[in-house]
């Protein structure tokens, strides 16, 4: 058997220093062993390529942690191509148990492990229950086909993590957890009532559907201490209008929420009724300071949905940072953009505003709505506008827009990108008019 080389980075005497995993991965990409770095109270393992290296070195690496009680942060990354199997998962879990009592911040990222299987993921997930002193946890599984069995192990462990204050749970591409997986996630939240920050990403091809989204929303209601929520249902989840409505109802319970980010990906088809339900919940969050929204294509927000969005701004006057991204094919036209623009006038404390809308060609009325809404916003410091306009309206629209903000003495950062629609006779590429002012007075 070929002897494996072990590489250990020199110990660096620093405290409270985190590890840049990306740089470590890049630096040691060609090596076939576990790498360990200890920077004060942080330890990180990168597991690459060969099962033999993983098994032979794991005990030795964790033994070094046992002799250093100052290590409170642990990050384990198993990369694509490692081919870790169920036996290797058992080794990992046994060693995690040995150090779990001292770890307060734990990151686990497992990518494309075909041989690990649902039972292996279940076992690793269940091992998290021993980290009872955790304050911060990040879990990410990409392309592992974990399904509902795998996600159940992770969620079962949450009942022992009642000290957790910050959770990032990323169910990556093609794990197919389905509606039952959504139910496991939602049910687990009732054990995490001390959470202050939650980042939940259900990525493409997990197919949780409206029932799964409803379960997640029901669980979010338990998180009454949340101050920050980032939630994403990306393409292939089909949460529908029922899922969006239930999320809106859940948000009403988060009265301490200060920052909210929602990403509804491609073809979730929440339509105008789902959009209405979502913003009927959002408008109850009067302590909200940051609101970031993104709607992928084929969600069909429609006129009724946009009217609800604009009306909700009346209740959100504490917003200082608003980001709005609407992709193409969402039943949005010039009229809807005009209504959204008029709604901006209520956000009198807003300092940072970003608005992007894709492949919706705006004429005079649409840009006039945005301009009129922004006239009342005297505290604006940064504006990013990316929209598309009819080519024959070019000069009028740009003049109207700049007239609306030229008297704002607070504005220091302005980026406008007006993409003009080409006429039928024009065969050249789409013309872009881009204006950038770093200092605007």
BAPA-873787 format. One record per residue (C-alpha): x, y, z; residue number from 1; residue in one letter. Coordinates in steps of 0.5 Angstrom, whole numbers, plus 500, padded with zeros to 3 digits. Example, Ala and Ser with C-alpha at 12.3 -4.5 7.8 and 13.67 -1.06 7.14 Angstrom:
BEGIN
> 525,491,516,1,a
> 527,498,514,2,s
//
This chain:
BEGIN
> 500,500,500,1,x
> 503,507,498,2,x
> 504,511,504,3,x
> 500,517,505,4,x
> 504,524,506,5,x
> 501,528,512,6,x
> 502,536,511,7,x
> 501,540,517,8,x
> 501,548,517,9,x
> 505,551,522,10,x
> 501,553,528,11,x
> 500,561,528,12,x
> 499,564,535,13,x
> 493,569,534,14,x
> 487,569,538,15,x
> 480,569,535,16,x
> 482,568,528,17,x
> 477,565,523,18,x
> 480,561,517,19,x
> 479,562,510,20,x
> 477,556,507,21,x
> 477,558,500,22,x
> 484,560,500,23,x
> 486,553,504,24,x
> 482,549,499,25,x
> 486,553,493,26,x
> 493,553,496,27,x
> 492,545,498,28,x
> 488,543,492,29,x
> 493,538,489,30,x
> 495,534,496,31,x
> 491,528,498,32,x
> 491,528,506,33,x
> 487,532,511,34,x
> 490,539,513,35,x
> 489,542,519,36,x
> 490,549,521,37,x
> 490,552,528,38,x
> 489,559,529,39,x
> 488,561,536,40,x
> 481,558,538,41,x
> 480,556,531,42,x
> 481,549,527,43,x
> 479,547,520,44,x
> 480,540,517,45,x
> 479,540,509,46,x
> 478,532,507,47,x
> 480,531,500,48,x
> 480,525,495,49,x
> 482,518,498,50,x
> 478,514,504,51,x
> 485,511,506,52,x
> 488,518,508,53,x
> 481,520,511,54,x
> 481,514,516,55,x
> 488,514,517,56,x
> 489,521,519,57,x
> 482,523,522,58,x
> 484,520,529,59,x
> 491,523,530,60,x
> 488,530,528,61,x
> 482,530,533,62,x
> 487,528,538,63,x
> 491,534,537,64,x
> 484,538,539,65,x
> 483,534,545,66,x
> 490,537,548,67,x
> 488,544,546,68,x
> 482,546,550,69,x
> 482,553,547,70,x
> 479,551,541,71,x
> 472,553,540,72,x
> 471,553,533,73,x
> 471,547,528,74,x
> 470,547,521,75,x
> 470,540,517,76,x
> 469,540,509,77,x
> 469,534,505,78,x
> 470,536,498,79,x
> 467,533,491,80,x
> 471,527,489,81,x
> 473,524,496,82,x
> 468,518,496,83,x
> 467,518,503,84,x
> 463,512,505,85,x
> 459,510,511,86,x
> 465,507,515,87,x
> 468,513,514,88,x
> 462,517,516,89,x
> 462,513,523,90,x
> 470,515,524,91,x
> 468,522,523,92,x
> 462,522,528,93,x
> 466,518,533,94,x
> 471,523,533,95,x
> 466,529,533,96,x
> 463,526,539,97,x
> 470,527,543,98,x
> 471,534,542,99,x
> 464,536,541,100,x
> 463,539,549,101,x
> 468,545,547,102,x
> 466,547,541,103,x
> 462,553,540,104,x
> 462,555,533,105,x
> 461,549,528,106,x
> 461,549,520,107,x
> 460,542,516,108,x
> 460,542,509,109,x
> 459,536,505,110,x
> 459,536,497,111,x
> 457,531,492,112,x
> 459,524,496,113,x
> 455,519,492,114,x
> 458,513,497,115,x
> 456,516,503,116,x
> 448,515,502,117,x
> 442,517,506,118,x
> 444,513,512,119,x
> 451,516,512,120,x
> 448,523,512,121,x
> 443,521,517,122,x
> 449,518,522,123,x
> 453,525,521,124,x
> 447,529,522,125,x
> 445,525,529,126,x
> 452,527,531,127,x
> 450,534,532,128,x
> 446,533,538,129,x
> 453,532,542,130,x
> 455,539,541,131,x
> 450,542,546,132,x
> 455,548,547,133,x
> 454,551,540,134,x
> 452,558,539,135,x
> 453,558,532,136,x
> 452,552,527,137,x
> 453,552,519,138,x
> 451,546,515,139,x
> 451,545,508,140,x
> 450,539,503,141,x
> 451,540,496,142,x
> 449,534,491,143,x
> 448,529,496,144,x
> 441,526,494,145,x
> 440,526,502,146,x
> 432,526,501,147,x
> 428,526,507,148,x
> 432,521,511,149,x
> 438,525,511,150,x
> 435,531,513,151,x
> 431,528,519,152,x
> 438,526,522,153,x
> 440,534,522,154,x
> 433,536,524,155,x
> 433,531,530,156,x
> 439,534,533,157,x
> 437,541,534,158,x
> 433,539,540,159,x
> 439,538,544,160,x
> 442,545,541,161,x
> 438,550,545,162,x
> 443,555,546,163,x
> 444,556,539,164,x
> 444,563,537,165,x
> 446,563,529,166,x
> 444,558,524,167,x
> 445,557,517,168,x
> 442,551,514,169,x
> 443,550,506,170,x
> 440,544,503,171,x
> 444,545,496,172,x
> 442,543,489,173,x
> 439,536,488,174,x
> 438,533,495,175,x
> 430,532,493,176,x
> 428,532,501,177,x
> 421,533,498,178,x
> 415,536,502,179,x
> 417,531,508,180,x
> 424,534,509,181,x
> 420,541,509,182,x
> 416,538,515,183,x
> 422,536,519,184,x
> 426,542,518,185,x
> 419,546,520,186,x
> 418,541,526,187,x
> 425,542,529,188,x
> 425,550,529,189,x
> 421,549,536,190,x
> 427,547,539,191,x
> 431,553,537,192,x
> 427,559,540,193,x
> 433,562,542,194,x
> 435,563,535,195,x
> 437,571,533,196,x
> 439,569,526,197,x
> 437,564,521,198,x
> 439,563,514,199,x
> 435,558,511,200,x
> 436,556,503,201,x
> 432,551,500,202,x
> 436,550,493,203,x
> 434,548,486,204,x
> 431,541,485,205,x
> 429,539,493,206,x
> 422,540,491,207,x
> 419,541,498,208,x
> 412,544,494,209,x
> 407,548,498,210,x
> 406,543,503,211,x
> 413,543,505,212,x
> 414,551,505,213,x
> 407,551,509,214,x
> 411,546,514,215,x
> 417,551,514,216,x
> 413,557,515,217,x
> 409,554,521,218,x
> 416,552,524,219,x
> 418,559,523,220,x
> 413,562,528,221,x
> 417,559,534,222,x
> 423,563,533,223,x
> 420,570,536,224,x
> 427,572,538,225,x
> 429,572,531,226,x
> 433,579,529,227,x
> 435,577,522,228,x
> 432,572,517,229,x
> 435,570,510,230,x
> 430,565,507,231,x
> 431,562,500,232,x
> 426,558,496,233,x
> 430,557,489,234,x
> 428,554,483,235,x
> 425,547,483,236,x
> 421,547,489,237,x
> 414,549,487,238,x
> 412,553,493,239,x
> 406,556,490,240,x
> 401,561,493,241,x
> 400,557,499,242,x
> 407,557,501,243,x
> 408,564,500,244,x
> 401,566,504,245,x
> 404,561,510,246,x
> 410,565,510,247,x
> 407,571,510,248,x
> 403,569,516,249,x
> 409,566,520,250,x
> 413,573,519,251,x
> 407,577,523,252,x
> 410,573,529,253,x
> 417,575,528,254,x
> 416,582,532,255,x
> 423,583,533,256,x
> 426,582,526,257,x
> 430,588,524,258,x
> 433,585,517,259,x
> 429,580,512,260,x
> 432,577,506,261,x
> 427,573,501,262,x
> 429,570,495,263,x
> 423,566,491,264,x
> 427,563,485,265,x
> 425,561,478,266,x
> 418,558,477,267,x
> 415,558,484,268,x
> 409,561,481,269,x
> 407,564,488,270,x
> 402,569,483,271,x
> 399,575,485,272,x
> 395,572,491,273,x
> 401,569,494,274,x
> 405,576,493,275,x
> 399,579,497,276,x
> 399,574,503,277,x
> 407,575,503,278,x
> 407,582,504,279,x
> 401,582,509,280,x
> 405,579,513,281,x
> 412,583,512,282,x
> 408,590,513,283,x
> 407,588,520,284,x
> 414,588,521,285,x
> 415,595,524,286,x
> 422,594,527,287,x
> 425,592,520,288,x
> 431,596,518,289,x
> 433,592,512,290,x
> 429,589,507,291,x
> 432,585,501,292,x
> 427,582,496,293,x
> 428,578,490,294,x
> 423,574,485,295,x
> 426,569,480,296,x
> 422,569,473,297,x
> 415,566,472,298,x
> 412,568,479,299,x
> 407,572,476,300,x
> 407,577,481,301,x
> 402,581,477,302,x
> 398,588,479,303,x
> 395,586,485,304,x
> 401,583,488,305,x
> 405,590,486,306,x
> 399,594,489,307,x
> 400,590,496,308,x
> 407,591,496,309,x
> 407,599,495,310,x
> 401,599,500,311,x
> 406,595,505,312,x
> 411,601,505,313,x
> 406,605,509,314,x
> 408,601,515,315,x
> 415,600,514,316,x
> 418,607,515,317,x
> 424,605,519,318,x
> 427,602,513,319,x
> 434,604,511,320,x
> 436,599,506,321,x
> 431,596,501,322,x
> 433,592,495,323,x
> 428,590,490,324,x
> 430,585,484,325,x
> 425,582,479,326,x
> 427,578,474,327,x
> 423,577,467,328,x
> 416,574,466,329,x
> 413,576,472,330,x
> 407,579,469,331,x
> 410,586,471,332,x
> 409,592,466,333,x
> 409,599,466,334,x
> 403,600,470,335,x
> 406,596,476,336,x
> 413,599,476,337,x
> 409,606,476,338,x
> 405,603,482,339,x
> 412,601,486,340,x
> 415,608,484,341,x
> 409,611,488,342,x
> 410,607,494,343,x
> 417,609,495,344,x
> 415,616,498,345,x
> 413,612,504,346,x
> 420,610,506,347,x
> 422,617,509,348,x
> 428,614,512,349,x
> 431,610,507,350,x
> 438,611,505,351,x
> 440,605,501,352,x
> 436,603,495,353,x
> 437,598,489,354,x
> 432,597,484,355,x
> 433,592,478,356,x
> 428,589,474,357,x
> 429,585,468,358,x
> 426,585,461,359,x
> 420,590,462,360,x
> 421,596,458,361,x
> 419,602,461,362,x
> 416,609,458,363,x
> 415,616,461,364,x
> 409,613,466,365,x
> 414,608,469,366,x
> 420,612,470,367,x
> 415,618,473,368,x
> 413,614,478,369,x
> 420,612,481,370,x
> 422,619,480,371,x
> 416,622,484,372,x
> 417,617,489,373,x
> 424,618,490,374,x
> 423,626,491,375,x
> 420,625,498,376,x
> 427,621,500,377,x
> 431,626,503,378,x
> 436,621,507,379,x
> 438,617,501,380,x
> 446,616,500,381,x
> 446,611,495,382,x
> 442,609,489,383,x
> 442,603,484,384,x
> 437,603,479,385,x
> 437,598,473,386,x
> 431,598,468,387,x
> 430,598,461,388,x
> 427,603,457,389,x
> 424,605,450,390,x
> 429,608,446,391,x
> 425,613,443,392,x
> 424,616,450,393,x
> 431,616,452,394,x
> 432,623,453,395,x
> 426,625,456,396,x
> 426,619,461,397,x
> 433,620,463,398,x
> 432,628,464,399,x
> 426,627,468,400,x
> 430,622,473,401,x
> 436,626,474,402,x
> 431,632,476,403,x
> 428,628,481,404,x
> 434,627,485,405,x
> 438,633,483,406,x
> 436,637,489,407,x
> 438,631,494,408,x
> 444,634,498,409,x
> 445,627,502,410,x
> 446,623,495,411,x
> 454,621,495,412,x
> 453,614,490,413,x
> 449,613,484,414,x
> 449,608,479,415,x
> 444,608,473,416,x
> 444,603,468,417,x
> 438,604,463,418,x
> 438,599,458,419,x
> 434,601,451,420,x
> 430,597,447,421,x
> 432,597,440,422,x
> 427,598,434,423,x
> 425,593,429,424,x
> 429,596,424,425,x
> 435,597,429,426,x
> 440,590,428,427,x
> 445,593,433,428,x
> 446,590,440,429,x
> 442,593,445,430,x
> 445,600,447,431,x
> 447,602,454,432,x
> 447,608,458,433,x
> 450,608,464,434,x
> 451,614,469,435,x
> 456,613,475,436,x
> 457,619,480,437,x
> 461,617,486,438,x
> 460,624,489,439,x
> 454,627,487,440,x
> 452,634,489,441,x
//
